[in-house]
Amino acid sequence: MVICCDILSECALNADLIDAQVEQLMTLAEKYDVEYDGWGTYYEDPNGEDGDDDDEEYVDEDDDGVRH
């Protein structure tokens, strides 16, 4: 049996923070003997052109990526 899932997270585009999250995911994957197949980062340019997306999202310039 194969069970797949996507885990989504929003955080500041900060290499140290992303590296720490990858380490956490690797630790969990090893602990529970699951296959972790990678990490993807999608960056939306706040100054870029609006595409077909009608939702205007607020970009917090002071976001340090810490979530509770």
PDB file of N, CA, C, O and CB in Angstrom:
ATOM      1  N   MET A   1       0.842  -1.168   0.000  1.00  0.00           N
ATOM      2  CA  MET A   1       0.000   0.000   0.000  1.00  0.00           C
ATOM      3  C   MET A   1       0.893   1.239   0.000  1.00  0.00           C
ATOM      4  O   MET A   1       1.913   1.285   0.688  1.00  0.00           O
ATOM      5  CB  MET A   1      -0.961  -0.006   1.216  1.00  0.00           C
ATOM      6  N   VAL A   2       0.498   2.228  -0.773  1.00  0.00           N
ATOM      7  CA  VAL A   2       1.211   3.500  -0.826  1.00  0.00           C
ATOM      8  C   VAL A   2       0.256   4.603  -0.389  1.00  0.00           C
ATOM      9  O   VAL A   2      -0.841   4.741  -0.930  1.00  0.00           O
ATOM     10  CB  VAL A   2       1.773   3.779  -2.260  1.00  0.00           C
ATOM     11  N   ILE A   3       0.680   5.377   0.585  1.00  0.00           N
ATOM     12  CA  ILE A   3      -0.087   6.529   1.051  1.00  0.00           C
ATOM     13  C   ILE A   3       0.793   7.753   0.838  1.00  0.00           C
ATOM     14  O   ILE A   3       1.950   7.774   1.261  1.00  0.00           O
ATOM     15  CB  ILE A   3      -0.523   6.378   2.569  1.00  0.00           C
ATOM     16  N   CYS A   4       0.246   8.770   0.185  1.00  0.00           N
ATOM     17  CA  CYS A   4       1.006   9.987  -0.107  1.00  0.00           C
ATOM     18  C   CYS A   4       0.307  11.195   0.500  1.00  0.00           C
ATOM     19  O   CYS A   4      -0.907  11.192   0.703  1.00  0.00           O
ATOM     20  CB  CYS A   4       1.181  10.175  -1.631  1.00  0.00           C
ATOM     21  N   CYS A   5       1.087  12.219   0.782  1.00  0.00           N
ATOM     22  CA  CYS A   5       0.492  13.464   1.260  1.00  0.00           C
ATOM     23  C   CYS A   5       1.423  14.623   0.940  1.00  0.00           C
ATOM     24  O   CYS A   5       2.617  14.438   0.702  1.00  0.00           O
ATOM     25  CB  CYS A   5       0.204  13.396   2.782  1.00  0.00           C
ATOM     26  N   ASP A   6       0.865  15.793   0.939  1.00  0.00           N
ATOM     27  CA  ASP A   6       1.630  17.027   0.808  1.00  0.00           C
ATOM     28  C   ASP A   6       1.496  17.789   2.111  1.00  0.00           C
ATOM     29  O   ASP A   6       0.407  17.872   2.679  1.00  0.00           O
ATOM     30  CB  ASP A   6       1.141  17.887  -0.407  1.00  0.00           C
ATOM     31  N   ILE A   7       2.578  18.334   2.575  1.00  0.00           N
ATOM     32  CA  ILE A   7       2.565  19.171   3.769  1.00  0.00           C
ATOM     33  C   ILE A   7       2.936  20.575   3.317  1.00  0.00           C
ATOM     34  O   ILE A   7       4.002  20.790   2.740  1.00  0.00           O
ATOM     35  CB  ILE A   7       3.555  18.631   4.884  1.00  0.00           C
ATOM     36  N   LEU A   8       2.056  21.524   3.582  1.00  0.00           N
ATOM     37  CA  LEU A   8       2.273  22.900   3.143  1.00  0.00           C
ATOM     38  C   LEU A   8       2.572  23.791   4.333  1.00  0.00           C
ATOM     39  O   LEU A   8       2.007  23.619   5.413  1.00  0.00           O
ATOM     40  CB  LEU A   8       1.052  23.427   2.377  1.00  0.00           C
ATOM     41  N   SER A   9       3.454  24.732   4.125  1.00  0.00           N
ATOM     42  CA  SER A   9       3.820  25.678   5.167  1.00  0.00           C
ATOM     43  C   SER A   9       4.114  27.018   4.512  1.00  0.00           C
ATOM     44  O   SER A   9       4.708  27.071   3.435  1.00  0.00           O
ATOM     45  CB  SER A   9       5.043  25.172   5.989  1.00  0.00           C
ATOM     46  N   GLU A  10       3.703  28.091   5.154  1.00  0.00           N
ATOM     47  CA  GLU A  10       4.043  29.427   4.681  1.00  0.00           C
ATOM     48  C   GLU A  10       5.000  30.042   5.683  1.00  0.00           C
ATOM     49  O   GLU A  10       4.737  30.052   6.886  1.00  0.00           O
ATOM     50  CB  GLU A  10       2.768  30.317   4.494  1.00  0.00           C
ATOM     51  N   CYS A  11       6.116  30.555   5.177  1.00  0.00           N
ATOM     52  CA  CYS A  11       7.094  31.180   6.061  1.00  0.00           C
ATOM     53  C   CYS A  11       7.927  32.166   5.256  1.00  0.00           C
ATOM     54  O   CYS A  11       7.824  32.249   4.032  1.00  0.00           O
ATOM     55  CB  CYS A  11       8.001  30.113   6.740  1.00  0.00           C
ATOM     56  N   ALA A  12       8.740  32.897   5.968  1.00  0.00           N
ATOM     57  CA  ALA A  12       9.636  33.849   5.316  1.00  0.00           C
ATOM     58  C   ALA A  12      10.596  33.093   4.405  1.00  0.00           C
ATOM     59  O   ALA A  12      10.967  31.956   4.694  1.00  0.00           O
ATOM     60  CB  ALA A  12      10.418  34.687   6.365  1.00  0.00           C
ATOM     61  N   LEU A  13      10.996  33.722   3.312  1.00  0.00           N
ATOM     62  CA  LEU A  13      11.960  33.127   2.396  1.00  0.00           C
ATOM     63  C   LEU A  13      13.352  33.351   2.989  1.00  0.00           C
ATOM     64  O   LEU A  13      14.057  34.303   2.658  1.00  0.00           O
ATOM     65  CB  LEU A  13      11.842  33.744   0.946  1.00  0.00           C
ATOM     66  N   ASN A  14      13.712  32.420   3.889  1.00  0.00           N
ATOM     67  CA  ASN A  14      14.940  32.530   4.662  1.00  0.00           C
ATOM     68  C   ASN A  14      15.635  31.173   4.612  1.00  0.00           C
ATOM     69  O   ASN A  14      15.088  30.185   5.102  1.00  0.00           O
ATOM     70  CB  ASN A  14      14.654  32.979   6.144  1.00  0.00           C
ATOM     71  N   ALA A  15      16.827  31.110   4.030  1.00  0.00           N
ATOM     72  CA  ALA A  15      17.523  29.838   3.824  1.00  0.00           C
ATOM     73  C   ALA A  15      17.763  29.087   5.131  1.00  0.00           C
ATOM     74  O   ALA A  15      17.596  27.868   5.170  1.00  0.00           O
ATOM     75  CB  ALA A  15      18.847  30.079   3.128  1.00  0.00           C
ATOM     76  N   ASP A  16      18.149  29.781   6.198  1.00  0.00           N
ATOM     77  CA  ASP A  16      18.405  29.108   7.471  1.00  0.00           C
ATOM     78  C   ASP A  16      17.134  28.474   8.021  1.00  0.00           C
ATOM     79  O   ASP A  16      17.161  27.351   8.525  1.00  0.00           O
ATOM     80  CB  ASP A  16      18.982  30.094   8.491  1.00  0.00           C
ATOM     81  N   LEU A  17      16.031  29.188   7.925  1.00  0.00           N
ATOM     82  CA  LEU A  17      14.752  28.675   8.401  1.00  0.00           C
ATOM     83  C   LEU A  17      14.324  27.457   7.582  1.00  0.00           C
ATOM     84  O   LEU A  17      13.889  26.451   8.142  1.00  0.00           O
ATOM     85  CB  LEU A  17      13.674  29.771   8.335  1.00  0.00           C
ATOM     86  N   ILE A  18      14.447  27.548   6.269  1.00  0.00           N
ATOM     87  CA  ILE A  18      14.059  26.436   5.402  1.00  0.00           C
ATOM     88  C   ILE A  18      14.952  25.225   5.664  1.00  0.00           C
ATOM     89  O   ILE A  18      14.455  24.100   5.712  1.00  0.00           O
ATOM     90  CB  ILE A  18      14.139  26.851   3.916  1.00  0.00           C
ATOM     91  N   ASP A  19      16.248  25.432   5.835  1.00  0.00           N
ATOM     92  CA  ASP A  19      17.158  24.324   6.145  1.00  0.00           C
ATOM     93  C   ASP A  19      16.771  23.640   7.452  1.00  0.00           C
ATOM     94  O   ASP A  19      16.814  22.414   7.548  1.00  0.00           O
ATOM     95  CB  ASP A  19      18.604  24.827   6.228  1.00  0.00           C
ATOM     96  N   ALA A  20      16.396  24.423   8.451  1.00  0.00           N
ATOM     97  CA  ALA A  20      15.980  23.853   9.737  1.00  0.00           C
ATOM     98  C   ALA A  20      14.711  23.023   9.571  1.00  0.00           C
ATOM     99  O   ALA A  20      14.582  21.961  10.182  1.00  0.00           O
ATOM    100  CB  ALA A  20      15.754  24.969  10.778  1.00  0.00           C
ATOM    101  N   GLN A  21      13.777  23.493   8.756  1.00  0.00           N
ATOM    102  CA  GLN A  21      12.544  22.742   8.526  1.00  0.00           C
ATOM    103  C   GLN A  21      12.826  21.433   7.794  1.00  0.00           C
ATOM    104  O   GLN A  21      12.212  20.410   8.096  1.00  0.00           O
ATOM    105  CB  GLN A  21      11.546  23.588   7.725  1.00  0.00           C
ATOM    106  N   VAL A  22      13.743  21.457   6.843  1.00  0.00           N
ATOM    107  CA  VAL A  22      14.112  20.230   6.133  1.00  0.00           C
ATOM    108  C   VAL A  22      14.716  19.232   7.112  1.00  0.00           C
ATOM    109  O   VAL A  22      14.400  18.044   7.049  1.00  0.00           O
ATOM    110  CB  VAL A  22      15.107  20.532   4.982  1.00  0.00           C
ATOM    111  N   GLU A  23      15.571  19.685   8.007  1.00  0.00           N
ATOM    112  CA  GLU A  23      16.157  18.803   9.021  1.00  0.00           C
ATOM    113  C   GLU A  23      15.069  18.181   9.893  1.00  0.00           C
ATOM    114  O   GLU A  23      15.127  16.992  10.208  1.00  0.00           O
ATOM    115  CB  GLU A  23      17.158  19.579   9.896  1.00  0.00           C
ATOM    116  N   GLN A  24      14.078  18.985  10.283  1.00  0.00           N
ATOM    117  CA  GLN A  24      12.974  18.463  11.090  1.00  0.00           C
ATOM    118  C   GLN A  24      12.202  17.392  10.326  1.00  0.00           C
ATOM    119  O   GLN A  24      11.849  16.355  10.887  1.00  0.00           O
ATOM    120  CB  GLN A  24      12.029  19.599  11.508  1.00  0.00           C
ATOM    121  N   LEU A  25      11.939  17.650   9.039  1.00  0.00           N
ATOM    122  CA  LEU A  25      11.222  16.666   8.227  1.00  0.00           C
ATOM    123  C   LEU A  25      12.025  15.385   8.064  1.00  0.00           C
ATOM    124  O   LEU A  25      11.461  14.293   8.129  1.00  0.00           O
ATOM    125  CB  LEU A  25      10.893  17.247   6.859  1.00  0.00           C
ATOM    126  N   MET A  26      13.329  15.500   7.855  1.00  0.00           N
ATOM    127  CA  MET A  26      14.178  14.316   7.712  1.00  0.00           C
ATOM    128  C   MET A  26      14.177  13.492   8.996  1.00  0.00           C
ATOM    129  O   MET A  26      14.116  12.263   8.948  1.00  0.00           O
ATOM    130  CB  MET A  26      15.616  14.725   7.345  1.00  0.00           C
ATOM    131  N   THR A  27      14.245  14.157  10.130  1.00  0.00           N
ATOM    132  CA  THR A  27      14.221  13.460  11.418  1.00  0.00           C
ATOM    133  C   THR A  27      12.910  12.705  11.596  1.00  0.00           C
ATOM    134  O   THR A  27      12.910  11.545  12.008  1.00  0.00           O
ATOM    135  CB  THR A  27      14.421  14.454  12.575  1.00  0.00           C
ATOM    136  N   LEU A  28      11.791  13.361  11.287  1.00  0.00           N
ATOM    137  CA  LEU A  28      10.487  12.694  11.390  1.00  0.00           C
ATOM    138  C   LEU A  28      10.374  11.526  10.417  1.00  0.00           C
ATOM    139  O   LEU A  28       9.862  10.464  10.773  1.00  0.00           O
ATOM    140  CB  LEU A  28       9.359  13.693  11.133  1.00  0.00           C
ATOM    141  N   ALA A  29      10.847  11.718   9.201  1.00  0.00           N
ATOM    142  CA  ALA A  29      10.777  10.657   8.194  1.00  0.00           C
ATOM    143  C   ALA A  29      11.563   9.430   8.650  1.00  0.00           C
ATOM    144  O   ALA A  29      11.086   8.303   8.516  1.00  0.00           O
ATOM    145  CB  ALA A  29      11.315  11.159   6.841  1.00  0.00           C
ATOM    146  N   GLU A  30      12.753   9.641   9.183  1.00  0.00           N
ATOM    147  CA  GLU A  30      13.566   8.528   9.668  1.00  0.00           C
ATOM    148  C   GLU A  30      12.915   7.858  10.873  1.00  0.00           C
ATOM    149  O   GLU A  30      12.905   6.631  10.969  1.00  0.00           O
ATOM    150  CB  GLU A  30      14.971   9.013  10.032  1.00  0.00           C
ATOM    151  N   LYS A  31      12.377   8.647  11.783  1.00  0.00           N
ATOM    152  CA  LYS A  31      11.755   8.108  12.994  1.00  0.00           C
ATOM    153  C   LYS A  31      10.579   7.196  12.663  1.00  0.00           C
ATOM    154  O   LYS A  31      10.410   6.149  13.287  1.00  0.00           O
ATOM    155  CB  LYS A  31      11.289   9.244  13.900  1.00  0.00           C
ATOM    156  N   TYR A  32       9.768   7.588  11.686  1.00  0.00           N
ATOM    157  CA  TYR A  32       8.563   6.830  11.348  1.00  0.00           C
ATOM    158  C   TYR A  32       8.734   5.968  10.099  1.00  0.00           C
ATOM    159  O   TYR A  32       7.760   5.433   9.570  1.00  0.00           O
ATOM    160  CB  TYR A  32       7.405   7.776  11.150  1.00  0.00           C
ATOM    161  N   ASP A  33       9.984   5.836   9.630  1.00  0.00           N
ATOM    162  CA  ASP A  33      10.316   4.983   8.497  1.00  0.00           C
ATOM    163  C   ASP A  33       9.445   5.276   7.278  1.00  0.00           C
ATOM    164  O   ASP A  33       8.845   4.376   6.691  1.00  0.00           O
ATOM    165  CB  ASP A  33      10.175   3.530   8.889  1.00  0.00           C
ATOM    166  N   VAL A  34       9.392   6.561   6.911  1.00  0.00           N
ATOM    167  CA  VAL A  34       8.663   6.965   5.709  1.00  0.00           C
ATOM    168  C   VAL A  34       9.657   7.551   4.712  1.00  0.00           C
ATOM    169  O   VAL A  34      10.741   7.997   5.086  1.00  0.00           O
ATOM    170  CB  VAL A  34       7.537   7.998   6.050  1.00  0.00           C
ATOM    171  N   GLU A  35       9.276   7.544   3.450  1.00  0.00           N
ATOM    172  CA  GLU A  35      10.140   8.083   2.406  1.00  0.00           C
ATOM    173  C   GLU A  35       9.831   9.558   2.192  1.00  0.00           C
ATOM    174  O   GLU A  35       8.707   9.934   1.858  1.00  0.00           O
ATOM    175  CB  GLU A  35       9.968   7.294   1.088  1.00  0.00           C
ATOM    176  N   TYR A  36      10.833  10.369   2.388  1.00  0.00           N
ATOM    177  CA  TYR A  36      10.717  11.812   2.174  1.00  0.00           C
ATOM    178  C   TYR A  36      11.350  12.110   0.828  1.00  0.00           C
ATOM    179  O   TYR A  36      12.539  11.855   0.635  1.00  0.00           O
ATOM    180  CB  TYR A  36      11.402  12.641   3.334  1.00  0.00           C
ATOM    181  N   ASP A  37      10.567  12.652  -0.114  1.00  0.00           N
ATOM    182  CA  ASP A  37      11.088  12.789  -1.476  1.00  0.00           C
ATOM    183  C   ASP A  37      11.434  14.216  -1.881  1.00  0.00           C
ATOM    184  O   ASP A  37      11.581  14.497  -3.071  1.00  0.00           O
ATOM    185  CB  ASP A  37      10.097  12.247  -2.436  1.00  0.00           C
ATOM    186  N   GLY A  38      11.563  15.101  -0.935  1.00  0.00           N
ATOM    187  CA  GLY A  38      12.069  16.417  -1.296  1.00  0.00           C
ATOM    188  C   GLY A  38      11.270  17.586  -0.776  1.00  0.00           C
ATOM    189  O   GLY A  38      10.222  17.444  -0.146  1.00  0.00           O
ATOM    190  N   TRP A  39      11.812  18.736  -1.067  1.00  0.00           N
ATOM    191  CA  TRP A  39      11.278  19.997  -0.564  1.00  0.00           C
ATOM    192  C   TRP A  39      11.164  20.947  -1.737  1.00  0.00           C
ATOM    193  O   TRP A  39      12.074  21.039  -2.560  1.00  0.00           O
ATOM    194  CB  TRP A  39      12.175  20.598   0.568  1.00  0.00           C
ATOM    195  N   GLY A  40      10.062  21.644  -1.813  1.00  0.00           N
ATOM    196  CA  GLY A  40       9.901  22.632  -2.877  1.00  0.00           C
ATOM    197  C   GLY A  40       9.612  23.989  -2.272  1.00  0.00           C
ATOM    198  O   GLY A  40       8.898  24.089  -1.274  1.00  0.00           O
ATOM    199  N   THR A  41      10.150  25.008  -2.854  1.00  0.00           N
ATOM    200  CA  THR A  41       9.901  26.362  -2.386  1.00  0.00           C
ATOM    201  C   THR A  41       9.330  27.165  -3.543  1.00  0.00           C
ATOM    202  O   THR A  41       9.922  27.224  -4.620  1.00  0.00           O
ATOM    203  CB  THR A  41      11.200  27.021  -1.829  1.00  0.00           C
ATOM    204  N   TYR A  42       8.193  27.776  -3.319  1.00  0.00           N
ATOM    205  CA  TYR A  42       7.554  28.590  -4.338  1.00  0.00           C
ATOM    206  C   TYR A  42       7.547  30.027  -3.846  1.00  0.00           C
ATOM    207  O   TYR A  42       6.971  30.330  -2.801  1.00  0.00           O
ATOM    208  CB  TYR A  42       6.108  28.089  -4.650  1.00  0.00           C
ATOM    209  N   TYR A  43       8.176  30.894  -4.588  1.00  0.00           N
ATOM    210  CA  TYR A  43       8.261  32.303  -4.203  1.00  0.00           C
ATOM    211  C   TYR A  43       7.380  33.126  -5.126  1.00  0.00           C
ATOM    212  O   TYR A  43       7.485  33.038  -6.349  1.00  0.00           O
ATOM    213  CB  TYR A  43       9.729  32.810  -4.251  1.00  0.00           C
ATOM    214  N   GLU A  44       6.514  33.922  -4.527  1.00  0.00           N
ATOM    215  CA  GLU A  44       5.698  34.851  -5.300  1.00  0.00           C
ATOM    216  C   GLU A  44       6.283  36.245  -5.137  1.00  0.00           C
ATOM    217  O   GLU A  44       6.420  36.741  -4.019  1.00  0.00           O
ATOM    218  CB  GLU A  44       4.201  34.812  -4.847  1.00  0.00           C
ATOM    219  N   ASP A  45       6.626  36.870  -6.247  1.00  0.00           N
ATOM    220  CA  ASP A  45       7.183  38.217  -6.226  1.00  0.00           C
ATOM    221  C   ASP A  45       6.080  39.211  -5.879  1.00  0.00           C
ATOM    222  O   ASP A  45       5.139  39.381  -6.654  1.00  0.00           O
ATOM    223  CB  ASP A  45       7.836  38.570  -7.589  1.00  0.00           C
ATOM    224  N   PRO A  46       6.184  39.879  -4.713  1.00  0.00           N
ATOM    225  CA  PRO A  46       5.133  40.818  -4.322  1.00  0.00           C
ATOM    226  C   PRO A  46       5.035  42.010  -5.274  1.00  0.00           C
ATOM    227  O   PRO A  46       4.015  42.699  -5.294  1.00  0.00           O
ATOM    228  CB  PRO A  46       5.382  41.313  -2.909  1.00  0.00           C
ATOM    229  N   ASN A  47       6.078  42.257  -6.059  1.00  0.00           N
ATOM    230  CA  ASN A  47       6.072  43.360  -7.017  1.00  0.00           C
ATOM    231  C   ASN A  47       5.803  42.887  -8.444  1.00  0.00           C
ATOM    232  O   ASN A  47       5.831  43.678  -9.387  1.00  0.00           O
ATOM    233  CB  ASN A  47       7.394  44.097  -6.964  1.00  0.00           C
ATOM    234  N   GLY A  48       5.542  41.591  -8.589  1.00  0.00           N
ATOM    235  CA  GLY A  48       5.309  41.038  -9.915  1.00  0.00           C
ATOM    236  C   GLY A  48       3.913  41.356 -10.416  1.00  0.00           C
ATOM    237  O   GLY A  48       3.072  41.890  -9.692  1.00  0.00           O
ATOM    238  N   GLU A  49       3.691  41.011 -11.674  1.00  0.00           N
ATOM    239  CA  GLU A  49       2.388  41.245 -12.286  1.00  0.00           C
ATOM    240  C   GLU A  49       1.358  40.295 -11.701  1.00  0.00           C
ATOM    241  O   GLU A  49       1.659  39.145 -11.379  1.00  0.00           O
ATOM    242  CB  GLU A  49       2.465  41.079 -13.812  1.00  0.00           C
ATOM    243  N   ASP A  50       0.140  40.795 -11.571  1.00  0.00           N
ATOM    244  CA  ASP A  50      -0.947  39.927 -11.152  1.00  0.00           C
ATOM    245  C   ASP A  50      -1.304  39.031 -12.320  1.00  0.00           C
ATOM    246  O   ASP A  50      -1.499  39.500 -13.441  1.00  0.00           O
ATOM    247  CB  ASP A  50      -2.180  40.746 -10.669  1.00  0.00           C
ATOM    248  N   GLY A  51      -1.388  37.747 -12.051  1.00  0.00           N
ATOM    249  CA  GLY A  51      -1.784  36.813 -13.093  1.00  0.00           C
ATOM    250  C   GLY A  51      -3.285  36.627 -13.070  1.00  0.00           C
ATOM    251  O   GLY A  51      -4.042  37.592 -12.970  1.00  0.00           O
ATOM    252  N   ASP A  52      -3.701  35.401 -13.160  1.00  0.00           N
ATOM    253  CA  ASP A  52      -5.127  35.086 -13.131  1.00  0.00           C
ATOM    254  C   ASP A  52      -5.656  35.026 -11.707  1.00  0.00           C
ATOM    255  O   ASP A  52      -6.851  34.820 -11.496  1.00  0.00           O
ATOM    256  CB  ASP A  52      -5.391  33.766 -13.838  1.00  0.00           C
ATOM    257  N   ASP A  53      -4.779  35.203 -10.733  1.00  0.00           N
ATOM    258  CA  ASP A  53      -5.160  35.099  -9.325  1.00  0.00           C
ATOM    259  C   ASP A  53      -5.927  36.344  -8.899  1.00  0.00           C
ATOM    260  O   ASP A  53      -5.401  37.456  -8.939  1.00  0.00           O
ATOM    261  CB  ASP A  53      -3.914  34.901  -8.434  1.00  0.00           C
ATOM    262  N   ASP A  54      -7.167  36.145  -8.492  1.00  0.00           N
ATOM    263  CA  ASP A  54      -7.996  37.267  -8.056  1.00  0.00           C
ATOM    264  C   ASP A  54      -7.787  37.617  -6.592  1.00  0.00           C
ATOM    265  O   ASP A  54      -8.169  38.700  -6.148  1.00  0.00           O
ATOM    266  CB  ASP A  54      -9.449  36.954  -8.294  1.00  0.00           C
ATOM    267  N   ASP A  55      -7.176  36.700  -5.836  1.00  0.00           N
ATOM    268  CA  ASP A  55      -6.965  36.938  -4.409  1.00  0.00           C
ATOM    269  C   ASP A  55      -5.727  37.799  -4.217  1.00  0.00           C
ATOM    270  O   ASP A  55      -4.639  37.445  -4.671  1.00  0.00           O
ATOM    271  CB  ASP A  55      -6.826  35.603  -3.637  1.00  0.00           C
ATOM    272  N   GLU A  56      -5.896  38.924  -3.546  1.00  0.00           N
ATOM    273  CA  GLU A  56      -4.768  39.789  -3.249  1.00  0.00           C
ATOM    274  C   GLU A  56      -4.331  39.485  -1.824  1.00  0.00           C
ATOM    275  O   GLU A  56      -5.064  39.763  -0.875  1.00  0.00           O
ATOM    276  CB  GLU A  56      -5.135  41.306  -3.430  1.00  0.00           C
ATOM    277  N   GLU A  57      -3.136  38.913  -1.670  1.00  0.00           N
ATOM    278  CA  GLU A  57      -2.664  38.528  -0.351  1.00  0.00           C
ATOM    279  C   GLU A  57      -1.715  39.587   0.197  1.00  0.00           C
ATOM    280  O   GLU A  57      -0.921  40.170  -0.540  1.00  0.00           O
ATOM    281  CB  GLU A  57      -1.972  37.160  -0.403  1.00  0.00           C
ATOM    282  N   TYR A  58      -1.810  39.822   1.495  1.00  0.00           N
ATOM    283  CA  TYR A  58      -0.946  40.762   2.185  1.00  0.00           C
ATOM    284  C   TYR A  58       0.423  40.124   2.407  1.00  0.00           C
ATOM    285  O   TYR A  58       0.497  38.975   2.842  1.00  0.00           O
ATOM    286  CB  TYR A  58      -1.574  41.201   3.528  1.00  0.00           C
ATOM    287  N   VAL A  59       1.490  40.833   2.120  1.00  0.00           N
ATOM    288  CA  VAL A  59       2.842  40.355   2.349  1.00  0.00           C
ATOM    289  C   VAL A  59       3.401  41.116   3.538  1.00  0.00           C
ATOM    290  O   VAL A  59       3.567  42.335   3.482  1.00  0.00           O
ATOM    291  CB  VAL A  59       3.741  40.536   1.080  1.00  0.00           C
ATOM    292  N   ASP A  60       3.692  40.396   4.614  1.00  0.00           N
ATOM    293  CA  ASP A  60       4.229  40.998   5.827  1.00  0.00           C
ATOM    294  C   ASP A  60       5.749  41.093   5.713  1.00  0.00           C
ATOM    295  O   ASP A  60       6.444  40.082   5.811  1.00  0.00           O
ATOM    296  CB  ASP A  60       3.819  40.178   7.081  1.00  0.00           C
ATOM    297  N   GLU A  61       6.259  42.291   5.508  1.00  0.00           N
ATOM    298  CA  GLU A  61       7.694  42.495   5.332  1.00  0.00           C
ATOM    299  C   GLU A  61       8.483  42.173   6.604  1.00  0.00           C
ATOM    300  O   GLU A  61       9.685  41.918   6.530  1.00  0.00           O
ATOM    301  CB  GLU A  61       7.964  43.929   4.908  1.00  0.00           C
ATOM    302  N   ASP A  62       7.832  42.181   7.758  1.00  0.00           N
ATOM    303  CA  ASP A  62       8.507  41.902   9.027  1.00  0.00           C
ATOM    304  C   ASP A  62       8.398  40.442   9.432  1.00  0.00           C
ATOM    305  O   ASP A  62       8.807  40.085  10.536  1.00  0.00           O
ATOM    306  CB  ASP A  62       7.938  42.773  10.121  1.00  0.00           C
ATOM    307  N   ASP A  63       7.859  39.592   8.573  1.00  0.00           N
ATOM    308  CA  ASP A  63       7.673  38.174   8.893  1.00  0.00           C
ATOM    309  C   ASP A  63       9.032  37.508   9.077  1.00  0.00           C
ATOM    310  O   ASP A  63       9.850  37.478   8.157  1.00  0.00           O
ATOM    311  CB  ASP A  63       6.859  37.456   7.781  1.00  0.00           C
ATOM    312  N   ASP A  64       9.264  36.973  10.275  1.00  0.00           N
ATOM    313  CA  ASP A  64      10.533  36.292  10.531  1.00  0.00           C
ATOM    314  C   ASP A  64      10.403  34.780  10.367  1.00  0.00           C
ATOM    315  O   ASP A  64      11.364  34.044  10.592  1.00  0.00           O
ATOM    316  CB  ASP A  64      11.033  36.621  11.935  1.00  0.00           C
ATOM    317  N   GLY A  65       9.218  34.317   9.976  1.00  0.00           N
ATOM    318  CA  GLY A  65       9.024  32.906   9.702  1.00  0.00           C
ATOM    319  C   GLY A  65       8.679  32.064  10.911  1.00  0.00           C
ATOM    320  O   GLY A  65       8.374  30.881  10.756  1.00  0.00           O
ATOM    321  N   VAL A  66       8.715  32.625  12.109  1.00  0.00           N
ATOM    322  CA  VAL A  66       8.421  31.856  13.313  1.00  0.00           C
ATOM    323  C   VAL A  66       6.923  31.632  13.420  1.00  0.00           C
ATOM    324  O   VAL A  66       6.141  32.582  13.394  1.00  0.00           O
ATOM    325  CB  VAL A  66       8.955  32.573  14.571  1.00  0.00           C
ATOM    326  N   ARG A  67       6.530  30.372  13.542  1.00  0.00           N
ATOM    327  CA  ARG A  67       5.120  30.014  13.717  1.00  0.00           C
ATOM    328  C   ARG A  67       4.964  29.300  15.057  1.00  0.00           C
ATOM    329  O   ARG A  67       5.873  28.605  15.510  1.00  0.00           O
ATOM    330  CB  ARG A  67       4.610  29.110  12.537  1.00  0.00           C
ATOM    331  N   HIS A  68       3.832  29.473  15.669  1.00  0.00           N
ATOM    332  CA  HIS A  68       3.599  28.874  16.985  1.00  0.00           C
ATOM    333  C   HIS A  68       2.594  27.766  16.894  1.00  0.00           C
ATOM    334  O   HIS A  68       2.270  27.142  17.905  1.00  0.00           O
ATOM    335  CB  HIS A  68       3.130  29.915  17.983  1.00  0.00           C
TER     336      HIS A  68
END
